[in-house]
Amino acid sequence: MSDYIKQLKTLVITQLKGYKIRDKSASVFQLIKDNNVVATIKDQGEFIIVTIANKDYKYDKWYTKPEHLAKVIVNYFKSK
């Protein structure tokens, strides 16, 4: 598992109450709420792909630190 994914998982799950993490592989995890998959996060080498509501959002790992991407994800789901 990449350090980026490890950090991202920790940051997201500690800030989102009522959500769970499901590991799909070493480079993919899902964010679960009420037994529904609400987001899938994949590490694809140079990029992190966040899939929410069948839309992919691509983040360059060199420009987007885990703590910044975690903030984006947390803010999105807290606004729901």
N, CA, C and O atoms as a printed pandas DataFrame, in Angstrom:
     atom_number atom_name residue_name chain_id  residue_number  x_coord  y_coord  z_coord
0              1         N          MET        A               1    0.854   -1.184    0.000
1              2        CA          MET        A               1    0.000    0.000    0.000
2              3         C          MET        A               1    0.895    1.241    0.000
3              4         O          MET        A               1    1.880    1.314    0.734
4              5         N          SER        A               2    0.538    2.194   -0.823
5              6        CA          SER        A               2    1.355    3.405   -0.906
6              7         C          SER        A               2    1.186    4.258    0.353
7              8         O          SER        A               2    0.142    4.242    1.006
8              9         N          ASP        A               3    2.230    4.990    0.664
9             10        CA          ASP        A               3    2.164    5.892    1.818
10            11         C          ASP        A               3    1.070    6.929    1.617
11            12         O          ASP        A               3    0.405    7.334    2.571
12            13         N          TYR        A               4    0.888    7.357    0.374
13            14        CA          TYR        A               4   -0.127    8.364    0.062
14            15         C          TYR        A               4   -1.508    7.836    0.459
15            16         O          TYR        A               4   -2.268    8.525    1.140
16            17         N          ILE        A               5   -1.827    6.612    0.030
17            18        CA          ILE        A               5   -3.136    6.013    0.343
18            19         C          ILE        A               5   -3.289    5.822    1.852
19            20         O          ILE        A               5   -4.355    6.099    2.402
20            21         N          LYS        A               6   -2.239    5.353    2.525
21            22        CA          LYS        A               6   -2.301    5.171    3.985
22            23         C          LYS        A               6   -2.631    6.479    4.685
23            24         O          LYS        A               6   -3.520    6.530    5.536
24            25         N          GLN        A               7   -1.912    7.535    4.324
25            26        CA          GLN        A               7   -2.148    8.839    4.945
26            27         C          GLN        A               7   -3.551    9.348    4.641
27            28         O          GLN        A               7   -4.242    9.852    5.527
28            29         N          LEU        A               8   -3.961    9.216    3.400
29            30        CA          LEU        A               8   -5.275    9.704    2.982
30            31         C          LEU        A               8   -6.387    8.992    3.742
31            32         O          LEU        A               8   -7.320    9.636    4.222
32            33         N          LYS        A               9   -6.296    7.667    3.855
33            34        CA          LYS        A               9   -7.311    6.901    4.588
34            35         C          LYS        A               9   -7.412    7.366    6.029
35            36         O          LYS        A               9   -8.510    7.592    6.539
36            37         N          THR        A              10   -6.275    7.508    6.683
37            38        CA          THR        A              10   -6.252    7.920    8.086
38            39         C          THR        A              10   -6.865    9.304    8.254
39            40         O          THR        A              10   -7.685    9.520    9.146
40            41         N          LEU        A              11   -6.471   10.231    7.407
41            42        CA          LEU        A              11   -6.972   11.602    7.510
42            43         C          LEU        A              11   -8.478   11.674    7.260
43            44         O          LEU        A              11   -9.191   12.388    7.965
44            45         N          VAL        A              12   -8.960   10.940    6.264
45            46        CA          VAL        A              12  -10.384   10.995    5.910
46            47         C          VAL        A              12  -11.237   10.367    7.007
47            48         O          VAL        A              12  -12.210   10.974    7.454
48            49         N          ILE        A              13  -10.888    9.174    7.441
49            50        CA          ILE        A              13  -11.757    8.447    8.365
50            51         C          ILE        A              13  -11.773    9.072    9.756
51            52         O          ILE        A              13  -12.759    8.927   10.479
52            53         N          THR        A              14  -10.705    9.761   10.145
53            54        CA          THR        A              14  -10.714   10.400   11.462
54            55         C          THR        A              14  -11.570   11.664   11.477
55            56         O          THR        A              14  -11.955   12.140   12.545
56            57         N          GLN        A              15  -11.867   12.208   10.303
57            58        CA          GLN        A              15  -12.650   13.444   10.235
58            59         C          GLN        A              15  -14.103   13.238    9.829
59            60         O          GLN        A              15  -14.927   14.138    9.989
60            61         N          LEU        A              16  -14.420   12.058    9.306
61            62        CA          LEU        A              16  -15.801   11.791    8.869
62            63         C          LEU        A              16  -16.446   10.770    9.794
63            64         O          LEU        A              16  -16.141    9.580    9.720
64            65         N          LYS        A              17  -17.316   11.221   10.644
65            66        CA          LYS        A              17  -18.014   10.323   11.561
66            67         C          LYS        A              17  -19.157    9.630   10.819
67            68         O          LYS        A              17  -19.840   10.246   10.001
68            69         N          GLY        A              18  -19.357    8.349   11.110
69            70        CA          GLY        A              18  -20.432    7.595   10.475
70            71         C          GLY        A              18  -20.032    6.968    9.146
71            72         O          GLY        A              18  -20.858    6.335    8.488
72            73         N          TYR        A              19  -18.787    7.134    8.745
73            74        CA          TYR        A              19  -18.275    6.544    7.509
74            75         C          TYR        A              19  -17.295    5.435    7.849
75            76         O          TYR        A              19  -16.666    5.450    8.907
76            77         N          LYS        A              20  -17.169    4.469    6.940
77            78        CA          LYS        A              20  -16.227    3.361    7.113
78            79         C          LYS        A              20  -15.356    3.264    5.875
79            80         O          LYS        A              20  -15.699    3.774    4.808
80            81         N          ILE        A              21  -14.216    2.595    6.043
81            82        CA          ILE        A              21  -13.289    2.354    4.938
82            83         C          ILE        A              21  -13.326    0.866    4.599
83            84         O          ILE        A              21  -13.300    0.019    5.492
84            85         N          ARG        A              22  -13.388    0.554    3.307
85            86        CA          ARG        A              22  -13.278   -0.826    2.858
86            87         C          ARG        A              22  -12.105   -0.885    1.878
87            88         O          ARG        A              22  -12.122   -0.234    0.833
88            89         N          ASP        A              23  -11.090   -1.671    2.228
89            90        CA          ASP        A              23   -9.949   -1.849    1.325
90            91         C          ASP        A              23  -10.326   -2.820    0.221
91            92         O          ASP        A              23  -10.817   -3.916    0.488
92            93         N          LYS        A              24  -10.096   -2.415   -1.018
93            94        CA          LYS        A              24  -10.352   -3.281   -2.166
94            95         C          LYS        A              24   -9.056   -3.934   -2.634
95            96         O          LYS        A              24   -9.063   -5.070   -3.107
96            97         N          SER        A              25   -7.962   -3.223   -2.502
97            98        CA          SER        A              25   -6.631   -3.738   -2.825
98            99         C          SER        A              25   -5.627   -2.817   -2.145
99           100         O          SER        A              25   -6.005   -1.931   -1.379
100          101         N          ALA        A              26   -4.350   -3.030   -2.428
101          102        CA          ALA        A              26   -3.320   -2.196   -1.809
102          103         C          ALA        A              26   -3.397   -0.751   -2.283
103          104         O          ALA        A              26   -2.919    0.153   -1.598
104          105         N          SER        A              27   -3.995   -0.530   -3.449
105          106        CA          SER        A              27   -4.030    0.830   -3.999
106          107         C          SER        A              27   -5.440    1.392   -4.175
107          108         O          SER        A              27   -5.613    2.464   -4.755
108          109         N          VAL        A              28   -6.445    0.672   -3.678
109          110        CA          VAL        A              28   -7.841    1.118   -3.837
110          111         C          VAL        A              28   -8.589    0.926   -2.520
111          112         O          VAL        A              28   -8.496   -0.121   -1.880
112          113         N          PHE        A              29   -9.341    1.977   -2.128
113          114        CA          PHE        A              29  -10.245    1.825   -0.990
114          115         C          PHE        A              29  -11.546    2.538   -1.287
115          116         O          PHE        A              29  -11.616    3.437   -2.125
116          117         N          GLN        A              30  -12.587    2.105   -0.564
117          118        CA          GLN        A              30  -13.909    2.706   -0.732
118          119         C          GLN        A              30  -14.333    3.356    0.570
119          120         O          GLN        A              30  -13.994    2.895    1.660
120          121         N          LEU        A              31  -15.073    4.425    0.430
121          122        CA          LEU        A              31  -15.670    5.119    1.564
122          123         C          LEU        A              31  -17.129    4.675    1.613
123          124         O          LEU        A              31  -17.853    4.789    0.623
124          125         N          ILE        A              32  -17.553    4.172    2.763
125          126        CA          ILE        A              32  -18.882    3.580    2.924
126          127         C          ILE        A              32  -19.696    4.382    3.935
127          128         O          ILE        A              32  -19.190    4.754    4.994
128          129         N          LYS        A              33  -20.958    4.644    3.605
129          130        CA          LYS        A              33  -21.894    5.247    4.565
130          131         C          LYS        A              33  -23.223    4.532    4.423
131          132         O          LYS        A              33  -23.738    4.385    3.315
132          133         N          ASP        A              34  -23.781    4.087    5.538
133          134        CA          ASP        A              34  -25.055    3.358    5.552
134          135         C          ASP        A              34  -25.035    2.189    4.572
135          136         O          ASP        A              34  -25.995    1.976    3.831
136          137         N          ASN        A              35  -23.940    1.437    4.570
137          138        CA          ASN        A              35  -23.745    0.269    3.706
138          139         C          ASN        A              35  -23.749    0.586    2.215
139          140         O          ASN        A              35  -23.903   -0.320    1.397
140          141         N          ASN        A              36  -23.584    1.837    1.853
141          142        CA          ASN        A              36  -23.494    2.238    0.446
142          143         C          ASN        A              36  -22.103    2.792    0.161
143          144         O          ASN        A              36  -21.535    3.522    0.974
144          145         N          VAL        A              37  -21.564    2.442   -0.994
145          146        CA          VAL        A              37  -20.276    2.994   -1.412
146          147         C          VAL        A              37  -20.522    4.409   -1.906
147          148         O          VAL        A              37  -21.247    4.606   -2.882
148          149         N          VAL        A              38  -19.932    5.391   -1.250
149          150        CA          VAL        A              38  -20.132    6.796   -1.638
150          151         C          VAL        A              38  -18.939    7.351   -2.402
151          152         O          VAL        A              38  -19.056    8.366   -3.088
152          153         N          ALA        A              39  -17.774    6.678   -2.283
153          154        CA          ALA        A              39  -16.581    7.118   -3.019
154          155         C          ALA        A              39  -15.606    5.953   -3.139
155          156         O          ALA        A              39  -15.508    5.098   -2.258
156          157         N          THR        A              40  -14.894    5.950   -4.255
157          158        CA          THR        A              40  -13.807    5.000   -4.462
158          159         C          THR        A              40  -12.554    5.820   -4.752
159          160         O          THR        A              40  -12.569    6.720   -5.592
160          161         N          ILE        A              41  -11.480    5.500   -4.054
161          162        CA          ILE        A              41  -10.231    6.235   -4.211
162          163         C          ILE        A              41   -9.156    5.253   -4.674
163          164         O          ILE        A              41   -8.910    4.232   -4.031
164          165         N          LYS        A              42   -8.518    5.582   -5.808
165          166        CA          LYS        A              42   -7.506    4.705   -6.405
166          167         C          LYS        A              42   -6.187    5.446   -6.563
167          168         O          LYS        A              42   -6.148    6.605   -6.977
168          169         N          ASP        A              43   -5.109    4.748   -6.224
169          170        CA          ASP        A              43   -3.768    5.254   -6.482
170          171         C          ASP        A              43   -3.323    4.658   -7.818
171          172         O          ASP        A              43   -3.158    3.444   -7.940
172          173         N          GLN        A              44   -3.133    5.518   -8.811
173          174        CA          GLN        A              44   -2.710    5.049  -10.129
174          175         C          GLN        A              44   -1.365    5.675  -10.499
175          176         O          GLN        A              44   -1.239    6.386  -11.495
176          177         N          GLY        A              45   -0.384    5.391   -9.680
177          178        CA          GLY        A              45    0.967    5.873   -9.955
178          179         C          GLY        A              45    1.127    7.349   -9.678
179          180         O          GLY        A              45    1.255    7.762   -8.526
180          181         N          GLU        A              46    1.121    8.147  -10.735
181          182        CA          GLU        A              46    1.303    9.597  -10.603
182          183         C          GLU        A              46    0.040   10.309  -10.122
183          184         O          GLU        A              46    0.096   11.456   -9.679
184          185         N          PHE        A              47   -1.096    9.621  -10.212
185          186        CA          PHE        A              47   -2.381   10.260   -9.929
186          187         C          PHE        A              47   -3.200    9.491   -8.899
187          188         O          PHE        A              47   -3.039    8.284   -8.720
188          189         N          ILE        A              48   -4.079   10.225   -8.232
189          190        CA          ILE        A              48   -5.114    9.647   -7.376
190          191         C          ILE        A              48   -6.427    9.923   -8.091
191          192         O          ILE        A              48   -6.703   11.062   -8.470
192          193         N          ILE        A              49   -7.233    8.891   -8.276
193          194        CA          ILE        A              49   -8.537    9.036   -8.911
194          195         C          ILE        A              49   -9.602    8.869   -7.831
195          196         O          ILE        A              49   -9.666    7.833   -7.169
196          197         N          VAL        A              50  -10.431    9.884   -7.658
197          198        CA          VAL        A              50  -11.527    9.840   -6.698
198          199         C          VAL        A              50  -12.818    9.755   -7.516
199          200         O          VAL        A              50  -13.105   10.633   -8.330
200          201         N          THR        A              51  -13.588    8.692   -7.292
201          202        CA          THR        A              51  -14.841    8.502   -8.011
202          203         C          THR        A              51  -15.999    8.717   -7.037
203          204         O          THR        A              51  -16.134    8.007   -6.041
204          205         N          ILE        A              52  -16.824    9.707   -7.346
205          206        CA          ILE        A              52  -18.005   10.021   -6.539
206          207         C          ILE        A              52  -19.172   10.171   -7.513
207          208         O          ILE        A              52  -19.082   10.925   -8.482
208          209         N          ALA        A              53  -20.262    9.457   -7.259
209          210        CA          ALA        A              53  -21.470    9.527   -8.097
210          211         C          ALA        A              53  -21.128    9.308   -9.580
211          212         O          ALA        A              53  -21.583   10.049  -10.451
212          213         N          ASN        A              54  -20.329    8.291   -9.841
213          214        CA          ASN        A              54  -19.930    7.907  -11.206
214          215         C          ASN        A              54  -19.132    8.965  -11.952
215          216         O          ASN        A              54  -19.030    8.907  -13.177
216          217         N          LYS        A              55  -18.571    9.920  -11.243
217          218        CA          LYS        A              55  -17.700   10.919  -11.857
218          219         C          LYS        A              55  -16.300   10.752  -11.298
219          220         O          LYS        A              55  -16.116   10.598  -10.091
220          221         N          ASP        A              56  -15.313   10.784  -12.186
221          222        CA          ASP        A              56  -13.923   10.650  -11.768
222          223         C          ASP        A              56  -13.272   12.020  -11.630
223          224         O          ASP        A              56  -13.423   12.889  -12.489
224          225         N          TYR        A              57  -12.555   12.188  -10.546
225          226        CA          TYR        A              57  -11.785   13.406  -10.303
226          227         C          TYR        A              57  -10.323   12.984  -10.177
227          228         O          TYR        A              57   -9.990   12.134   -9.350
228          229         N          LYS        A              58   -9.469   13.563  -10.979
229          230        CA          LYS        A              58   -8.072   13.152  -11.061
230          231         C          LYS        A              58   -7.179   14.191  -10.382
231          232         O          LYS        A              58   -7.234   15.380  -10.696
232          233         N          TYR        A              59   -6.360   13.718   -9.452
233          234        CA          TYR        A              59   -5.465   14.593   -8.708
234          235         C          TYR        A              59   -4.023   14.142   -8.901
235          236         O          TYR        A              59   -3.707   12.967   -8.717
236          237         N          ASP        A              60   -3.159   15.063   -9.266
237          238        CA          ASP        A              60   -1.746   14.787   -9.429
238          239         C          ASP        A              60   -1.089   14.717   -8.047
239          240         O          ASP        A              60   -1.169   15.670   -7.272
240          241         N          LYS        A              61   -0.443   13.595   -7.739
241          242        CA          LYS        A              61    0.159   13.405   -6.418
242          243         C          LYS        A              61    1.300   14.380   -6.130
243          244         O          LYS        A              61    1.582   14.677   -4.969
244          245         N          TRP        A              62    1.945   14.871   -7.160
245          246        CA          TRP        A              62    3.047   15.811   -6.946
246          247         C          TRP        A              62    2.536   17.170   -6.477
247          248         O          TRP        A              62    3.242   17.889   -5.770
248          249         N          TYR        A              63    1.320   17.522   -6.865
249          250        CA          TYR        A              63    0.780   18.848   -6.530
250          251         C          TYR        A              63   -0.251   18.799   -5.411
251          252         O          TYR        A              63   -0.529   19.821   -4.783
252          253         N          THR        A              64   -0.816   17.640   -5.156
253          254        CA          THR        A              64   -1.880   17.522   -4.161
254          255         C          THR        A              64   -1.407   16.615   -3.033
255          256         O          THR        A              64   -1.338   15.398   -3.207
256          257         N          LYS        A              65   -1.087   17.183   -1.896
257          258        CA          LYS        A              65   -0.639   16.398   -0.747
258          259         C          LYS        A              65   -1.837   15.660   -0.139
259          260         O          LYS        A              65   -2.972   16.112   -0.293
260          261         N          PRO        A              66   -1.606   14.533    0.548
261          262        CA          PRO        A              66   -2.711   13.775    1.141
262          263         C          PRO        A              66   -3.609   14.617    2.045
263          264         O          PRO        A              66   -4.830   14.457    2.037
264          265         N          GLU        A              67   -2.993   15.526    2.836
265          266        CA          GLU        A              67   -3.819   16.331    3.751
266          267         C          GLU        A              67   -4.730   17.308    3.000
267          268         O          GLU        A              67   -5.812   17.646    3.480
268          269         N          HIS        A              68   -4.291   17.754    1.832
269          270        CA          HIS        A              68   -5.133   18.663    1.044
270          271         C          HIS        A              68   -6.273   17.912    0.366
271          272         O          HIS        A              68   -7.407   18.390    0.336
272          273         N          LEU        A              69   -5.971   16.740   -0.177
273          274        CA          LEU        A              69   -7.025   15.939   -0.812
274          275         C          LEU        A              69   -8.022   15.450    0.238
275          276         O          LEU        A              69   -9.225   15.417   -0.018
276          277         N          ALA        A              70   -7.532   15.075    1.410
277          278        CA          ALA        A              70   -8.429   14.652    2.491
278          279         C          ALA        A              70   -9.396   15.778    2.840
279          280         O          ALA        A              70  -10.581   15.534    3.066
280          281         N          LYS        A              71   -8.897   17.000    2.885
281          282        CA          LYS        A              71   -9.747   18.154    3.208
282          283         C          LYS        A              71  -10.849   18.329    2.161
283          284         O          LYS        A              71  -11.995   18.620    2.504
284          285         N          VAL        A              72  -10.502   18.153    0.894
285          286        CA          VAL        A              72  -11.484   18.262   -0.190
286          287         C          VAL        A              72  -12.571   17.196   -0.028
287          288         O          VAL        A              72  -13.761   17.495   -0.129
288          289         N          ILE        A              73  -12.157   15.958    0.223
289          290        CA          ILE        A              73  -13.113   14.848    0.377
290          291         C          ILE        A              73  -13.996   15.066    1.602
291          292         O          ILE        A              73  -15.216   14.921    1.528
292          293         N          VAL        A              74  -13.379   15.414    2.723
293          294        CA          VAL        A              74  -14.131   15.641    3.967
294          295         C          VAL        A              74  -15.130   16.780    3.789
295          296         O          VAL        A              74  -16.293   16.646    4.170
296          297         N          ASN        A              75  -14.695   17.886    3.222
297          298        CA          ASN        A              75  -15.596   19.027    3.005
298          299         C          ASN        A              75  -16.757   18.653    2.098
299          300         O          ASN        A              75  -17.886   19.086    2.329
300          301         N          TYR        A              76  -16.495   17.859    1.075
301          302        CA          TYR        A              76  -17.560   17.429    0.164
302          303         C          TYR        A              76  -18.626   16.643    0.930
303          304         O          TYR        A              76  -19.816   16.934    0.811
304          305         N          PHE        A              77  -18.211   15.663    1.704
305          306        CA          PHE        A              77  -19.197   14.821    2.385
306          307         C          PHE        A              77  -19.832   15.493    3.599
307          308         O          PHE        A              77  -20.956   15.151    3.967
308          309         N          LYS        A              78  -19.148   16.426    4.220
309          310        CA          LYS        A              78  -19.774   17.165    5.325
310          311         C          LYS        A              78  -20.835   18.122    4.804
311          312         O          LYS        A              78  -21.758   18.486    5.533
312          313         N          SER        A              79  -20.706   18.531    3.546
313          314        CA          SER        A              79  -21.694   19.457    2.975
314          315         C          SER        A              79  -22.941   18.733    2.476
315          316         O          SER        A              79  -23.920   19.376    2.097
316          317         N          LYS        A              80  -22.913   17.423    2.473
317          318        CA          LYS        A              80  -24.058   16.620    1.995
318          319         C          LYS        A              80  -25.147   16.542    3.029
319          320         O          LYS        A              80  -26.177   15.910    2.794
